[in-house]
């Protein structure tokens, strides 16, 4: 019985350590910001949040500030946004307009 338990544990441990394509490619963004003009690829830091920008959008994990503040922080860096999503929910037109009012001229 002990051998069976050890073998089962070893098998489970080896599967737990194996990377999978789905996990490696999964988005870790709680926030998604799509600038009106394409952002420069790379990373942007707003306060303590690291945003990763690709060809069309920027993503970031959940920050410590309210969603509206997180929108304002990224809009100051990348300019006006075409859309902003927090936890899978898109800002409505009014919320996005309020956010975009904080863009640098």
N, CA, C and O atoms as a MOPAC input file, in Angstrom:
PM7 MOZYME 1SCF
protein

 N      0.81300 1    -1.19300 1     0.00000 1
 C      0.00000 1     0.00000 1     0.00000 1
 C      0.85700 1     1.25900 1     0.00000 1
 O      0.51900 1     2.24100 1    -0.66100 1
 N      1.95400 1     1.23500 1     0.73000 1
 C      2.83500 1     2.39200 1     0.78900 1
 C      3.43700 1     2.69200 1    -0.57000 1
 O      3.58500 1     3.85600 1    -0.94100 1
 N      3.79100 1     1.63300 1    -1.32700 1
 C      4.37200 1     1.85400 1    -2.66200 1
 C      3.36000 1     2.51100 1    -3.58500 1
 O      3.70900 1     3.39300 1    -4.37000 1
 N      2.12100 1     2.08700 1    -3.49400 1
 C      1.07300 1     2.65600 1    -4.32900 1
 C      0.85900 1     4.13500 1    -3.99400 1
 O      0.68000 1     4.95200 1    -4.89700 1
 N      0.87700 1     4.47700 1    -2.72400 1
 C      0.72000 1     5.86000 1    -2.29800 1
 C      1.88100 1     6.71300 1    -2.78400 1
 O      1.67000 1     7.82700 1    -3.26400 1
 N      3.09100 1     6.21300 1    -2.66700 1
 C      4.26900 1     6.95400 1    -3.12600 1
 C      4.22000 1     7.14100 1    -4.63300 1
 O      4.51700 1     8.22600 1    -5.13300 1
 N      3.84600 1     6.08800 1    -5.36800 1
 C      3.76100 1     6.18400 1    -6.82700 1
 C      2.68900 1     7.18500 1    -7.24400 1
 O      2.90000 1     7.96300 1    -8.17500 1
 N      1.54800 1     7.17500 1    -6.57200 1
 C      0.47600 1     8.12000 1    -6.89600 1
 C      0.90400 1     9.54700 1    -6.60500 1
 O      0.62100 1    10.45700 1    -7.38400 1
 N      1.58500 1     9.74200 1    -5.48600 1
 C      2.07700 1    11.07200 1    -5.13600 1
 C      3.09400 1    11.56500 1    -6.15900 1
 O      3.04500 1    12.72600 1    -6.56500 1
 N      4.00800 1    10.70500 1    -6.57800 1
 C      5.03000 1    11.08300 1    -7.55900 1
 C      4.38900 1    11.44600 1    -8.89300 1
 O      4.80300 1    12.41000 1    -9.53800 1
 N      3.38800 1    10.68800 1    -9.30700 1
 C      2.70400 1    10.98300 1   -10.56500 1
 C      1.97300 1    12.32300 1   -10.48100 1
 O      2.03500 1    13.13200 1   -11.40700 1
 N      1.29000 1    12.54600 1    -9.37400 1
 C      0.57000 1    13.80900 1    -9.20600 1
 C      1.52900 1    14.98900 1    -9.17900 1
 O      1.24100 1    16.03600 1    -9.75900 1
 N      2.65500 1    14.83100 1    -8.51800 1
 C      3.63700 1    15.91400 1    -8.44000 1
 C      4.21800 1    16.21700 1    -9.80900 1
 O      4.43800 1    17.38200 1   -10.13900 1
 N      4.47100 1    15.19500 1   -10.61000 1
 C      5.05000 1    15.44600 1   -11.93300 1
 C      4.05700 1    16.15900 1   -12.84200 1
 O      4.45600 1    17.01000 1   -13.63700 1
 N      2.75500 1    15.82400 1   -12.74000 1
 C      1.75400 1    16.53200 1   -13.53400 1
 C      1.59800 1    17.97400 1   -13.07400 1
 O      1.38400 1    18.86200 1   -13.90000 1
 N      1.69900 1    18.21800 1   -11.79800 1
 C      1.55900 1    19.56900 1   -11.26500 1
 C      2.68200 1    20.48100 1   -11.73500 1
 O      2.48800 1    21.68900 1   -11.86900 1
 N      3.84400 1    19.91700 1   -11.98400 1
 C      4.98900 1    20.72500 1   -12.39000 1
 C      5.09700 1    20.90700 1   -13.89100 1
 O      5.92100 1    21.69600 1   -14.35500 1
 N      4.28300 1    20.19700 1   -14.66300 1
 C      4.35600 1    20.29400 1   -16.12000 1
 C      3.64700 1    21.55100 1   -16.59500 1
 O      2.47500 1    21.74400 1   -16.27100 1
 N      4.32200 1    22.41900 1   -17.35900 1
 C      3.63100 1    23.59200 1   -17.89900 1
 C      2.68700 1    23.16700 1   -19.01600 1
 O      2.94300 1    22.19300 1   -19.72500 1
 N      1.60100 1    23.90400 1   -19.16200 1
 C      0.67800 1    23.61500 1   -20.24900 1
 C      0.54600 1    24.85500 1   -21.10900 1
 O      0.71100 1    25.97600 1   -20.62900 1
 N      0.25200 1    24.65300 1   -22.36200 1
 C      0.14800 1    25.77000 1   -23.29800 1
 C     -0.97000 1    26.71900 1   -22.89200 1
 O     -0.81800 1    27.93500 1   -23.00700 1
 N     -2.09300 1    26.18000 1   -22.41800 1
 C     -3.20900 1    27.02900 1   -22.02600 1
 C     -2.85500 1    27.96700 1   -20.89200 1
 O     -3.24300 1    29.13500 1   -20.91000 1
 N     -2.13400 1    27.48000 1   -19.92000 1
 C     -1.74500 1    28.31300 1   -18.79400 1
 C     -0.70300 1    29.33200 1   -19.22200 1
 O     -0.77000 1    30.49100 1   -18.81300 1
 N      0.24800 1    28.92400 1   -20.02800 1
 C      1.32000 1    29.81900 1   -20.44900 1
 C      0.78200 1    30.97700 1   -21.28500 1
 O      1.34000 1    32.07400 1   -21.24900 1
 N     -0.29400 1    30.74800 1   -22.03600 1
 C     -0.80700 1    31.77900 1   -22.91800 1
 C     -1.99300 1    32.53500 1   -22.33200 1
 O     -2.50300 1    33.46800 1   -22.95200 1
 N     -2.43000 1    32.14100 1   -21.15300 1
 C     -3.58800 1    32.78800 1   -20.55000 1
 C     -3.26500 1    34.23500 1   -20.18700 1
 O     -2.14700 1    34.56100 1   -19.79100 1
 N     -4.26100 1    35.08100 1   -20.33100 1
 C     -4.09800 1    36.48100 1   -19.97600 1
 C     -4.17500 1    36.63000 1   -18.46600 1
 O     -5.04000 1    36.03400 1   -17.82500 1
 N     -3.29200 1    37.40600 1   -17.90500 1
 C     -3.35600 1    37.65300 1   -16.46700 1
 C     -3.85000 1    39.06100 1   -16.19600 1
 O     -3.66200 1    39.58900 1   -15.09900 1
 N     -4.47900 1    39.67300 1   -17.18900 1
 C     -4.92200 1    41.04900 1   -17.03100 1
 C     -6.28500 1    41.17600 1   -16.39200 1
 O     -7.27300 1    40.67100 1   -16.92400 1
 N     -6.34800 1    41.83600 1   -15.27300 1
 C     -7.61000 1    42.20500 1   -14.64700 1
 C     -8.13700 1    43.43300 1   -15.38900 1
 O     -9.34100 1    43.60600 1   -15.57800 1
 N     -7.17900 1    44.28800 1   -15.80700 1
 C     -7.51400 1    45.48600 1   -16.56600 1
 C     -7.05100 1    45.32900 1   -18.00600 1
 O     -6.00200 1    44.74500 1   -18.27800 1
 N     -7.84800 1    45.85700 1   -18.91600 1
 C     -7.46100 1    45.91800 1   -20.31900 1
 C     -7.82400 1    47.30500 1   -20.83700 1
 O     -8.97600 1    47.73300 1   -20.75800 1
 N     -6.82000 1    47.99800 1   -21.36800 1
 C     -7.01800 1    49.34800 1   -21.89700 1
 C     -6.65000 1    49.34700 1   -23.37600 1
 O     -5.55600 1    48.92600 1   -23.75100 1
 N     -7.56500 1    49.81600 1   -24.20800 1
 C     -7.30000 1    49.90800 1   -25.64500 1
 C     -7.19200 1    51.37400 1   -26.01400 1
 O     -8.20400 1    52.06800 1   -26.10600 1
 N     -5.96000 1    51.85800 1   -26.22800 1
 C     -5.78000 1    53.26300 1   -26.60400 1
 C     -6.37800 1    53.56700 1   -27.97200 1
 O     -6.46000 1    52.68800 1   -28.83000 1
 N     -6.79200 1    54.80800 1   -28.17000 1
 C     -7.33500 1    55.23700 1   -29.45600 1
 C     -6.28200 1    55.10000 1   -30.55400 1
 O     -6.61500 1    54.79700 1   -31.70000 1
 N     -5.01900 1    55.32000 1   -30.21100 1
 C     -3.91800 1    55.07900 1   -31.15000 1
 C     -3.05600 1    53.95600 1   -30.57100 1
 O     -2.91300 1    53.83700 1   -29.35400 1
 N     -2.50000 1    53.15700 1   -31.43200 1
 C     -1.74500 1    51.97800 1   -30.99300 1
 C     -0.64300 1    52.35900 1   -30.00000 1
 O      0.11400 1    53.30000 1   -30.23800 1
 N     -0.55900 1    51.63100 1   -28.89800 1
 C      0.47900 1    51.92700 1   -27.90700 1
 C      1.83000 1    51.37900 1   -28.35400 1
 O      1.90100 1    50.46800 1   -29.17800 1
 N      2.87800 1    51.93600 1   -27.81100 1
 C      4.20800 1    51.38400 1   -28.06100 1
 C      4.33100 1    50.09200 1   -27.25300 1
 O      4.05000 1    50.08700 1   -26.05500 1
 N      4.74600 1    48.99800 1   -27.89200 1
 C      4.90100 1    47.74800 1   -27.14300 1
 C      5.92900 1    47.89900 1   -26.02500 1
 O      6.95400 1    48.55900 1   -26.19800 1
 N      5.64900 1    47.28800 1   -24.89000 1
 C      6.55900 1    47.35100 1   -23.76000 1
 C      5.79300 1    47.41100 1   -22.46200 1
 O      4.62100 1    47.04000 1   -22.39900 1
 N      6.46100 1    47.87900 1   -21.42600 1
 C      5.83100 1    47.95800 1   -20.11500 1
 C      5.74900 1    49.39700 1   -19.63100 1
 O      6.62700 1    50.21700 1   -19.89800 1
 N      4.67400 1    49.67700 1   -18.91500 1
 C      4.44200 1    50.99100 1   -18.31700 1
 C      4.12900 1    50.74000 1   -16.84700 1
 O      3.37500 1    49.82500 1   -16.51400 1
 N      4.70500 1    51.54600 1   -15.97600 1
 C      4.41500 1    51.42100 1   -14.55200 1
 C      3.62900 1    52.63800 1   -14.10400 1
 O      4.07500 1    53.77300 1   -14.27000 1
 N      2.44200 1    52.39500 1   -13.52700 1
 C      1.63400 1    53.45500 1   -12.93300 1
 C      1.52300 1    53.12700 1   -11.45000 1
 O      0.96300 1    52.10000 1   -11.06600 1
 N      2.05700 1    54.00300 1   -10.63900 1
 C      2.18500 1    53.75000 1    -9.20100 1
 C      2.90200 1    52.41800 1    -9.02500 1
 O      4.08500 1    52.31700 1    -9.35000 1
 N      2.22100 1    51.39300 1    -8.52000 1
 C      2.89200 1    50.10600 1    -8.33000 1
 C      2.35200 1    49.03600 1    -9.27100 1
 O      2.58300 1    47.84700 1    -9.04900 1
 N      1.63800 1    49.43800 1   -10.31200 1
 C      1.04600 1    48.49200 1   -11.25000 1
 C      1.84200 1    48.48400 1   -12.55400 1
 O      2.11600 1    49.53500 1   -13.13300 1
 N      2.20700 1    47.29000 1   -13.00400 1
 C      2.93700 1    47.14100 1   -14.26300 1
 C      1.94400 1    46.76300 1   -15.35400 1
 O      1.27500 1    45.73200 1   -15.27600 1
 N      1.86100 1    47.60500 1   -16.36000 1
 C      1.02100 1    47.36000 1   -17.53400 1
 C      1.91000 1    46.80700 1   -18.64000 1
 O      3.02800 1    47.28100 1   -18.84000 1
 N      1.41500 1    45.81100 1   -19.35100 1
 C      2.12900 1    45.24900 1   -20.49100 1
 C      1.34300 1    45.60300 1   -21.74000 1
 O      0.18700 1    45.21000 1   -21.89200 1
 N      1.98600 1    46.35300 1   -22.63900 1
 C      1.31600 1    46.80000 1   -23.85700 1
 C      1.78400 1    45.98000 1   -25.05300 1
 O      2.97300 1    45.71000 1   -25.22400 1
 N      0.82100 1    45.59800 1   -25.86600 1
 C      1.09600 1    44.88300 1   -27.10400 1
 C      0.79400 1    45.79100 1   -28.27900 1
 O      0.87900 1    47.01400 1   -28.16700 1
 N      0.44100 1    45.19400 1   -29.40200 1
 C      0.19200 1    45.96900 1   -30.61700 1
 C     -1.08300 1    46.81400 1   -30.53700 1
 O     -1.16100 1    47.87700 1   -31.15100 1
 N     -2.08600 1    46.34000 1   -29.77600 1
 C     -3.36300 1    47.05600 1   -29.76200 1
 C     -3.83400 1    47.48200 1   -28.38400 1
 O     -4.62800 1    48.41600 1   -28.27000 1
 N     -3.36200 1    46.81700 1   -27.32900 1
 C     -3.89600 1    47.12800 1   -26.00600 1
 C     -2.84800 1    46.93600 1   -24.91900 1
 O     -1.76000 1    46.41100 1   -25.15900 1
 N     -3.20600 1    47.37400 1   -23.72500 1
 C     -2.35200 1    47.22500 1   -22.54500 1
 C     -3.14200 1    46.47200 1   -21.48600 1
 O     -4.34100 1    46.69600 1   -21.32000 1
 N     -2.47000 1    45.57900 1   -20.77300 1
 C     -3.12000 1    44.80100 1   -19.72200 1
 C     -2.32900 1    44.90900 1   -18.43100 1
 O     -1.11700 1    45.12600 1   -18.43500 1
 N     -3.05400 1    44.75000 1   -17.31400 1
 C     -2.40900 1    44.80400 1   -16.00500 1
 C     -3.19400 1    43.94600 1   -15.02000 1
 O     -4.40000 1    43.75400 1   -15.17400 1
 N     -2.50100 1    43.43400 1   -14.00800 1
 C     -3.20500 1    42.71900 1   -12.93700 1
 C     -3.95800 1    43.71200 1   -12.06300 1
 O     -3.75800 1    44.92100 1   -12.18100 1
 N     -4.81200 1    43.21500 1   -11.19600 1
 C     -5.59000 1    44.08100 1   -10.31000 1
 C     -4.65800 1    44.93400 1    -9.46700 1
 O     -3.69900 1    44.43700 1    -8.87600 1
 N     -4.95600 1    46.22100 1    -9.42300 1
 C     -4.16600 1    47.15900 1    -8.62600 1
 C     -4.85800 1    47.45200 1    -7.31400 1
 O     -5.90100 1    46.87800 1    -7.00100 1
 N     -4.27000 1    48.34700 1    -6.55500 1
 C     -4.81200 1    48.69000 1    -5.23200 1
 C     -5.84500 1    49.80500 1    -5.29500 1
 O     -6.58300 1    50.02700 1    -4.33500 1
 N     -5.90100 1    50.50300 1    -6.41500 1
 C     -6.83400 1    51.63400 1    -6.54000 1
 C     -8.15700 1    51.18200 1    -7.15600 1
 O     -8.27000 1    50.09200 1    -7.71500 1
 N     -9.15800 1    52.06800 1    -7.03000 1
 C    -10.44900 1    51.80000 1    -7.66700 1
 C    -10.26500 1    51.73200 1    -9.17900 1
 O     -9.31300 1    52.29100 1    -9.72300 1
 N    -11.18100 1    51.04600 1    -9.85100 1
 C    -11.09200 1    50.86800 1   -11.30000 1
 C    -11.01500 1    52.19900 1   -12.03800 1
 O    -10.24500 1    52.33100 1   -12.98900 1
 N    -11.79900 1    53.18100 1   -11.61600 1
 C    -11.79100 1    54.49000 1   -12.27900 1
 C    -10.42100 1    55.15300 1   -12.16700 1
 O     -9.95800 1    55.78900 1   -13.11500 1
 N     -9.77600 1    55.00800 1   -11.02200 1
 C     -8.43900 1    55.58900 1   -10.82700 1
 C     -7.42600 1    54.86600 1   -11.70400 1
 O     -6.54800 1    55.50000 1   -12.29000 1
 N     -7.54200 1    53.54300 1   -11.79700 1
 C     -6.61600 1    52.78100 1   -12.65000 1
 C     -6.75600 1    53.22100 1   -14.10200 1
 O     -5.76200 1    53.30700 1   -14.82400 1
 N     -7.97000 1    53.49600 1   -14.52900 1
 C     -8.18900 1    53.99400 1   -15.88500 1
 C     -7.50500 1    55.34400 1   -16.07000 1
 O     -6.83800 1    55.57400 1   -17.07900 1
 N     -7.67100 1    56.23000 1   -15.10200 1
 C     -7.05400 1    57.55700 1   -15.18600 1
 C     -5.53600 1    57.46900 1   -15.22900 1
 O     -4.88500 1    58.23600 1   -15.93700 1
 N     -4.97600 1    56.53800 1   -14.47600 1
 C     -3.51400 1    56.39900 1   -14.44600 1
 C     -2.96100 1    55.96100 1   -15.80100 1
 O     -1.95300 1    56.49600 1   -16.26300 1
 N     -3.61500 1    54.99100 1   -16.43800 1
 C     -3.09600 1    54.51800 1   -17.72600 1
 C     -3.36700 1    55.53600 1   -18.82900 1
 O     -2.56200 1    55.66800 1   -19.75100 1
 N     -4.49100 1    56.26100 1   -18.75400 1
 C     -4.80000 1    57.23300 1   -19.79700 1
 C     -3.79000 1    58.39000 1   -19.77800 1
 O     -3.52900 1    59.00100 1   -20.81400 1
 N     -3.23300 1    58.68400 1   -18.62100 1
 C     -2.19400 1    59.72300 1   -18.53700 1
 C     -0.92400 1    59.30400 1   -19.26500 1
 O     -0.15300 1    60.14600 1   -19.72600 1
 N     -0.71800 1    58.00800 1   -19.36200 1
 C      0.50300 1    57.49300 1   -20.00500 1
 C      0.34100 1    57.22400 1   -21.50000 1
 O      1.25800 1    57.48600 1   -22.27900 1
 N     -0.82400 1    56.70100 1   -21.90900 1
 C     -0.99300 1    56.29300 1   -23.30800 1
 C     -1.93300 1    57.18500 1   -24.10300 1
 O     -2.06100 1    57.00900 1   -25.31400 1
 N     -2.59100 1    58.13500 1   -23.45400 1
 C     -3.53800 1    58.99400 1   -24.15400 1
 C     -4.94300 1    58.42200 1   -24.09800 1
 O     -5.19500 1    57.43100 1   -23.41200 1
 N     -5.84400 1    59.04500 1   -24.81700 1
 C     -7.26200 1    58.66900 1   -24.79800 1
 C     -7.45500 1    57.19600 1   -25.13600 1
 O     -6.72100 1    56.61900 1   -25.93900 1
 N     -8.46200 1    56.60700 1   -24.50100 1
 C     -8.74800 1    55.19200 1   -24.70200 1
 C    -10.01300 1    55.00300 1   -25.53500 1
 O    -10.96600 1    55.77500 1   -25.42800 1
 N    -10.00200 1    53.96500 1   -26.36400 1
 C    -11.20600 1    53.56300 1   -27.09700 1
 C    -12.07600 1    52.68100 1   -26.21000 1
 O    -13.29800 1    52.65800 1   -26.35500 1
 N    -11.43600 1    51.94700 1   -25.28000 1
 C    -12.18300 1    51.12400 1   -24.33000 1
 C    -11.32200 1    50.82100 1   -23.11300 1
 O    -10.09300 1    50.84300 1   -23.17300 1
 N    -12.00500 1    50.53600 1   -22.00500 1
 C    -11.33500 1    50.14100 1   -20.76600 1
 C    -12.20000 1    49.09000 1   -20.09200 1
 O    -13.40500 1    49.27300 1   -19.92300 1
 N    -11.56900 1    47.99000 1   -19.71000 1
 C    -12.28100 1    46.88000 1   -19.08000 1
 C    -11.62700 1    46.54600 1   -17.75500 1
 O    -10.40100 1    46.48300 1   -17.65800 1
 N    -12.45200 1    46.33000 1   -16.72500 1
 C    -11.97600 1    45.91800 1   -15.40900 1
 C    -12.72700 1    44.65700 1   -15.00400 1
 O    -13.95500 1    44.64800 1   -14.92000 1
 N    -11.97700 1    43.60600 1   -14.75600 1
 C    -12.55200 1    42.32300 1   -14.35400 1
 C    -13.60300 1    41.83500 1   -15.35100 1
 O    -14.63100 1    41.28300 1   -14.96000 1
 N    -13.33600 1    42.04200 1   -16.63400 1
 C    -14.23100 1    41.55800 1   -17.67900 1
 C    -15.41900 1    42.45600 1   -17.98600 1
 O    -16.21300 1    42.13800 1   -18.87100 1
 N    -15.56100 1    43.56900 1   -17.27500 1
 C    -16.67900 1    44.48100 1   -17.50500 1
 C    -16.18400 1    45.78500 1   -18.11800 1
 O    -15.35400 1    46.48400 1   -17.53600 1
 N    -16.69900 1    46.09900 1   -19.29100 1
 C    -16.28600 1    47.30800 1   -20.00600 1
 C    -16.90200 1    48.54500 1   -19.36300 1
 O    -18.04600 1    48.52100 1   -18.90800 1
 N    -16.12800 1    49.62100 1   -19.33400 1
 C    -16.65000 1    50.90600 1   -18.87400 1
 C    -17.72900 1    51.35700 1   -19.86000 1
 O    -17.60100 1    51.15500 1   -21.06800 1
 N    -18.79700 1    51.97200 1   -19.33200 1
 C    -19.80700 1    52.53800 1   -20.21400 1
 C    -19.27400 1    53.84300 1   -20.80000 1
 O    -18.19800 1    54.30700 1   -20.42200 1
 N    -20.02800 1    54.43000 1   -21.72000 1
 C    -19.57000 1    55.63300 1   -22.42300 1
 C    -19.26000 1    56.78000 1   -21.46500 1
 O    -18.26900 1    57.48600 1   -21.64800 1
 N    -20.09100 1    56.97000 1   -20.45200 1
 C    -19.87800 1    58.07300 1   -19.51200 1
 C    -18.60600 1    57.85300 1   -18.68300 1
 O    -17.80900 1    58.77600 1   -18.51000 1
 N    -18.42100 1    56.64700 1   -18.17900 1
 C    -17.23200 1    56.33800 1   -17.37300 1
 C    -15.96300 1    56.47500 1   -18.20200 1
 O    -14.94800 1    56.97800 1   -17.72000 1
 N    -16.02500 1    56.02100 1   -19.46700 1
 C    -14.85400 1    56.13100 1   -20.35000 1
 C    -14.56100 1    57.59600 1   -20.66100 1
 O    -13.39900 1    58.00000 1   -20.70900 1
 N    -15.59600 1    58.38100 1   -20.87100 1
 C    -15.41000 1    59.81400 1   -21.13100 1
 C    -14.77700 1    60.51300 1   -19.93600 1
 O    -13.88500 1    61.34600 1   -20.10000 1
 N    -15.24000 1    60.17300 1   -18.72300 1
 C    -14.65300 1    60.75500 1   -17.50800 1
 C    -13.18400 1    60.36300 1   -17.39000 1
 O    -12.34900 1    61.18200 1   -17.00600 1
 N    -12.87400 1    59.12900 1   -17.71500 1
 C    -11.49400 1    58.66600 1   -17.68000 1
 C    -10.63300 1    59.42500 1   -18.69200 1
 O     -9.55200 1    59.91600 1   -18.36500 1
 N    -11.13000 1    59.50800 1   -19.91900 1
 C    -10.37400 1    60.15900 1   -20.99500 1
 C    -10.13100 1    61.64500 1   -20.72100 1
 O     -9.21000 1    62.23800 1   -21.28400 1
 N    -10.94600 1    62.23900 1   -19.86600 1
 C    -10.73800 1    63.65200 1   -19.51400 1
 C     -9.41100 1    63.86200 1   -18.79100 1
 O     -8.93900 1    64.99400 1   -18.68200 1
 N     -8.81200 1    62.79200 1   -18.29900 1
 C     -7.52400 1    62.88400 1   -17.58800 1
 C     -6.32100 1    62.66300 1   -18.49400 1
 O     -5.18500 1    62.64900 1   -18.02000 1
 N     -6.55400 1    62.49200 1   -19.78300 1
 C     -5.44100 1    62.29900 1   -20.72500 1
 C     -4.62300 1    63.57200 1   -20.82200 1
 O     -5.15500 1    64.68100 1   -20.77200 1
 N     -3.32400 1    63.38800 1   -20.96000 1
 C     -2.43800 1    64.55800 1   -21.14200 1
 C     -2.62900 1    65.12300 1   -22.52600 1
 O     -2.82500 1    64.37800 1   -23.48600 1
 N     -2.57300 1    66.42600 1   -22.63500 1
 C     -2.75400 1    67.06800 1   -23.94700 1
 C     -1.46800 1    67.10700 1   -24.71300 1
 O     -1.43300 1    67.61100 1   -25.83500 1

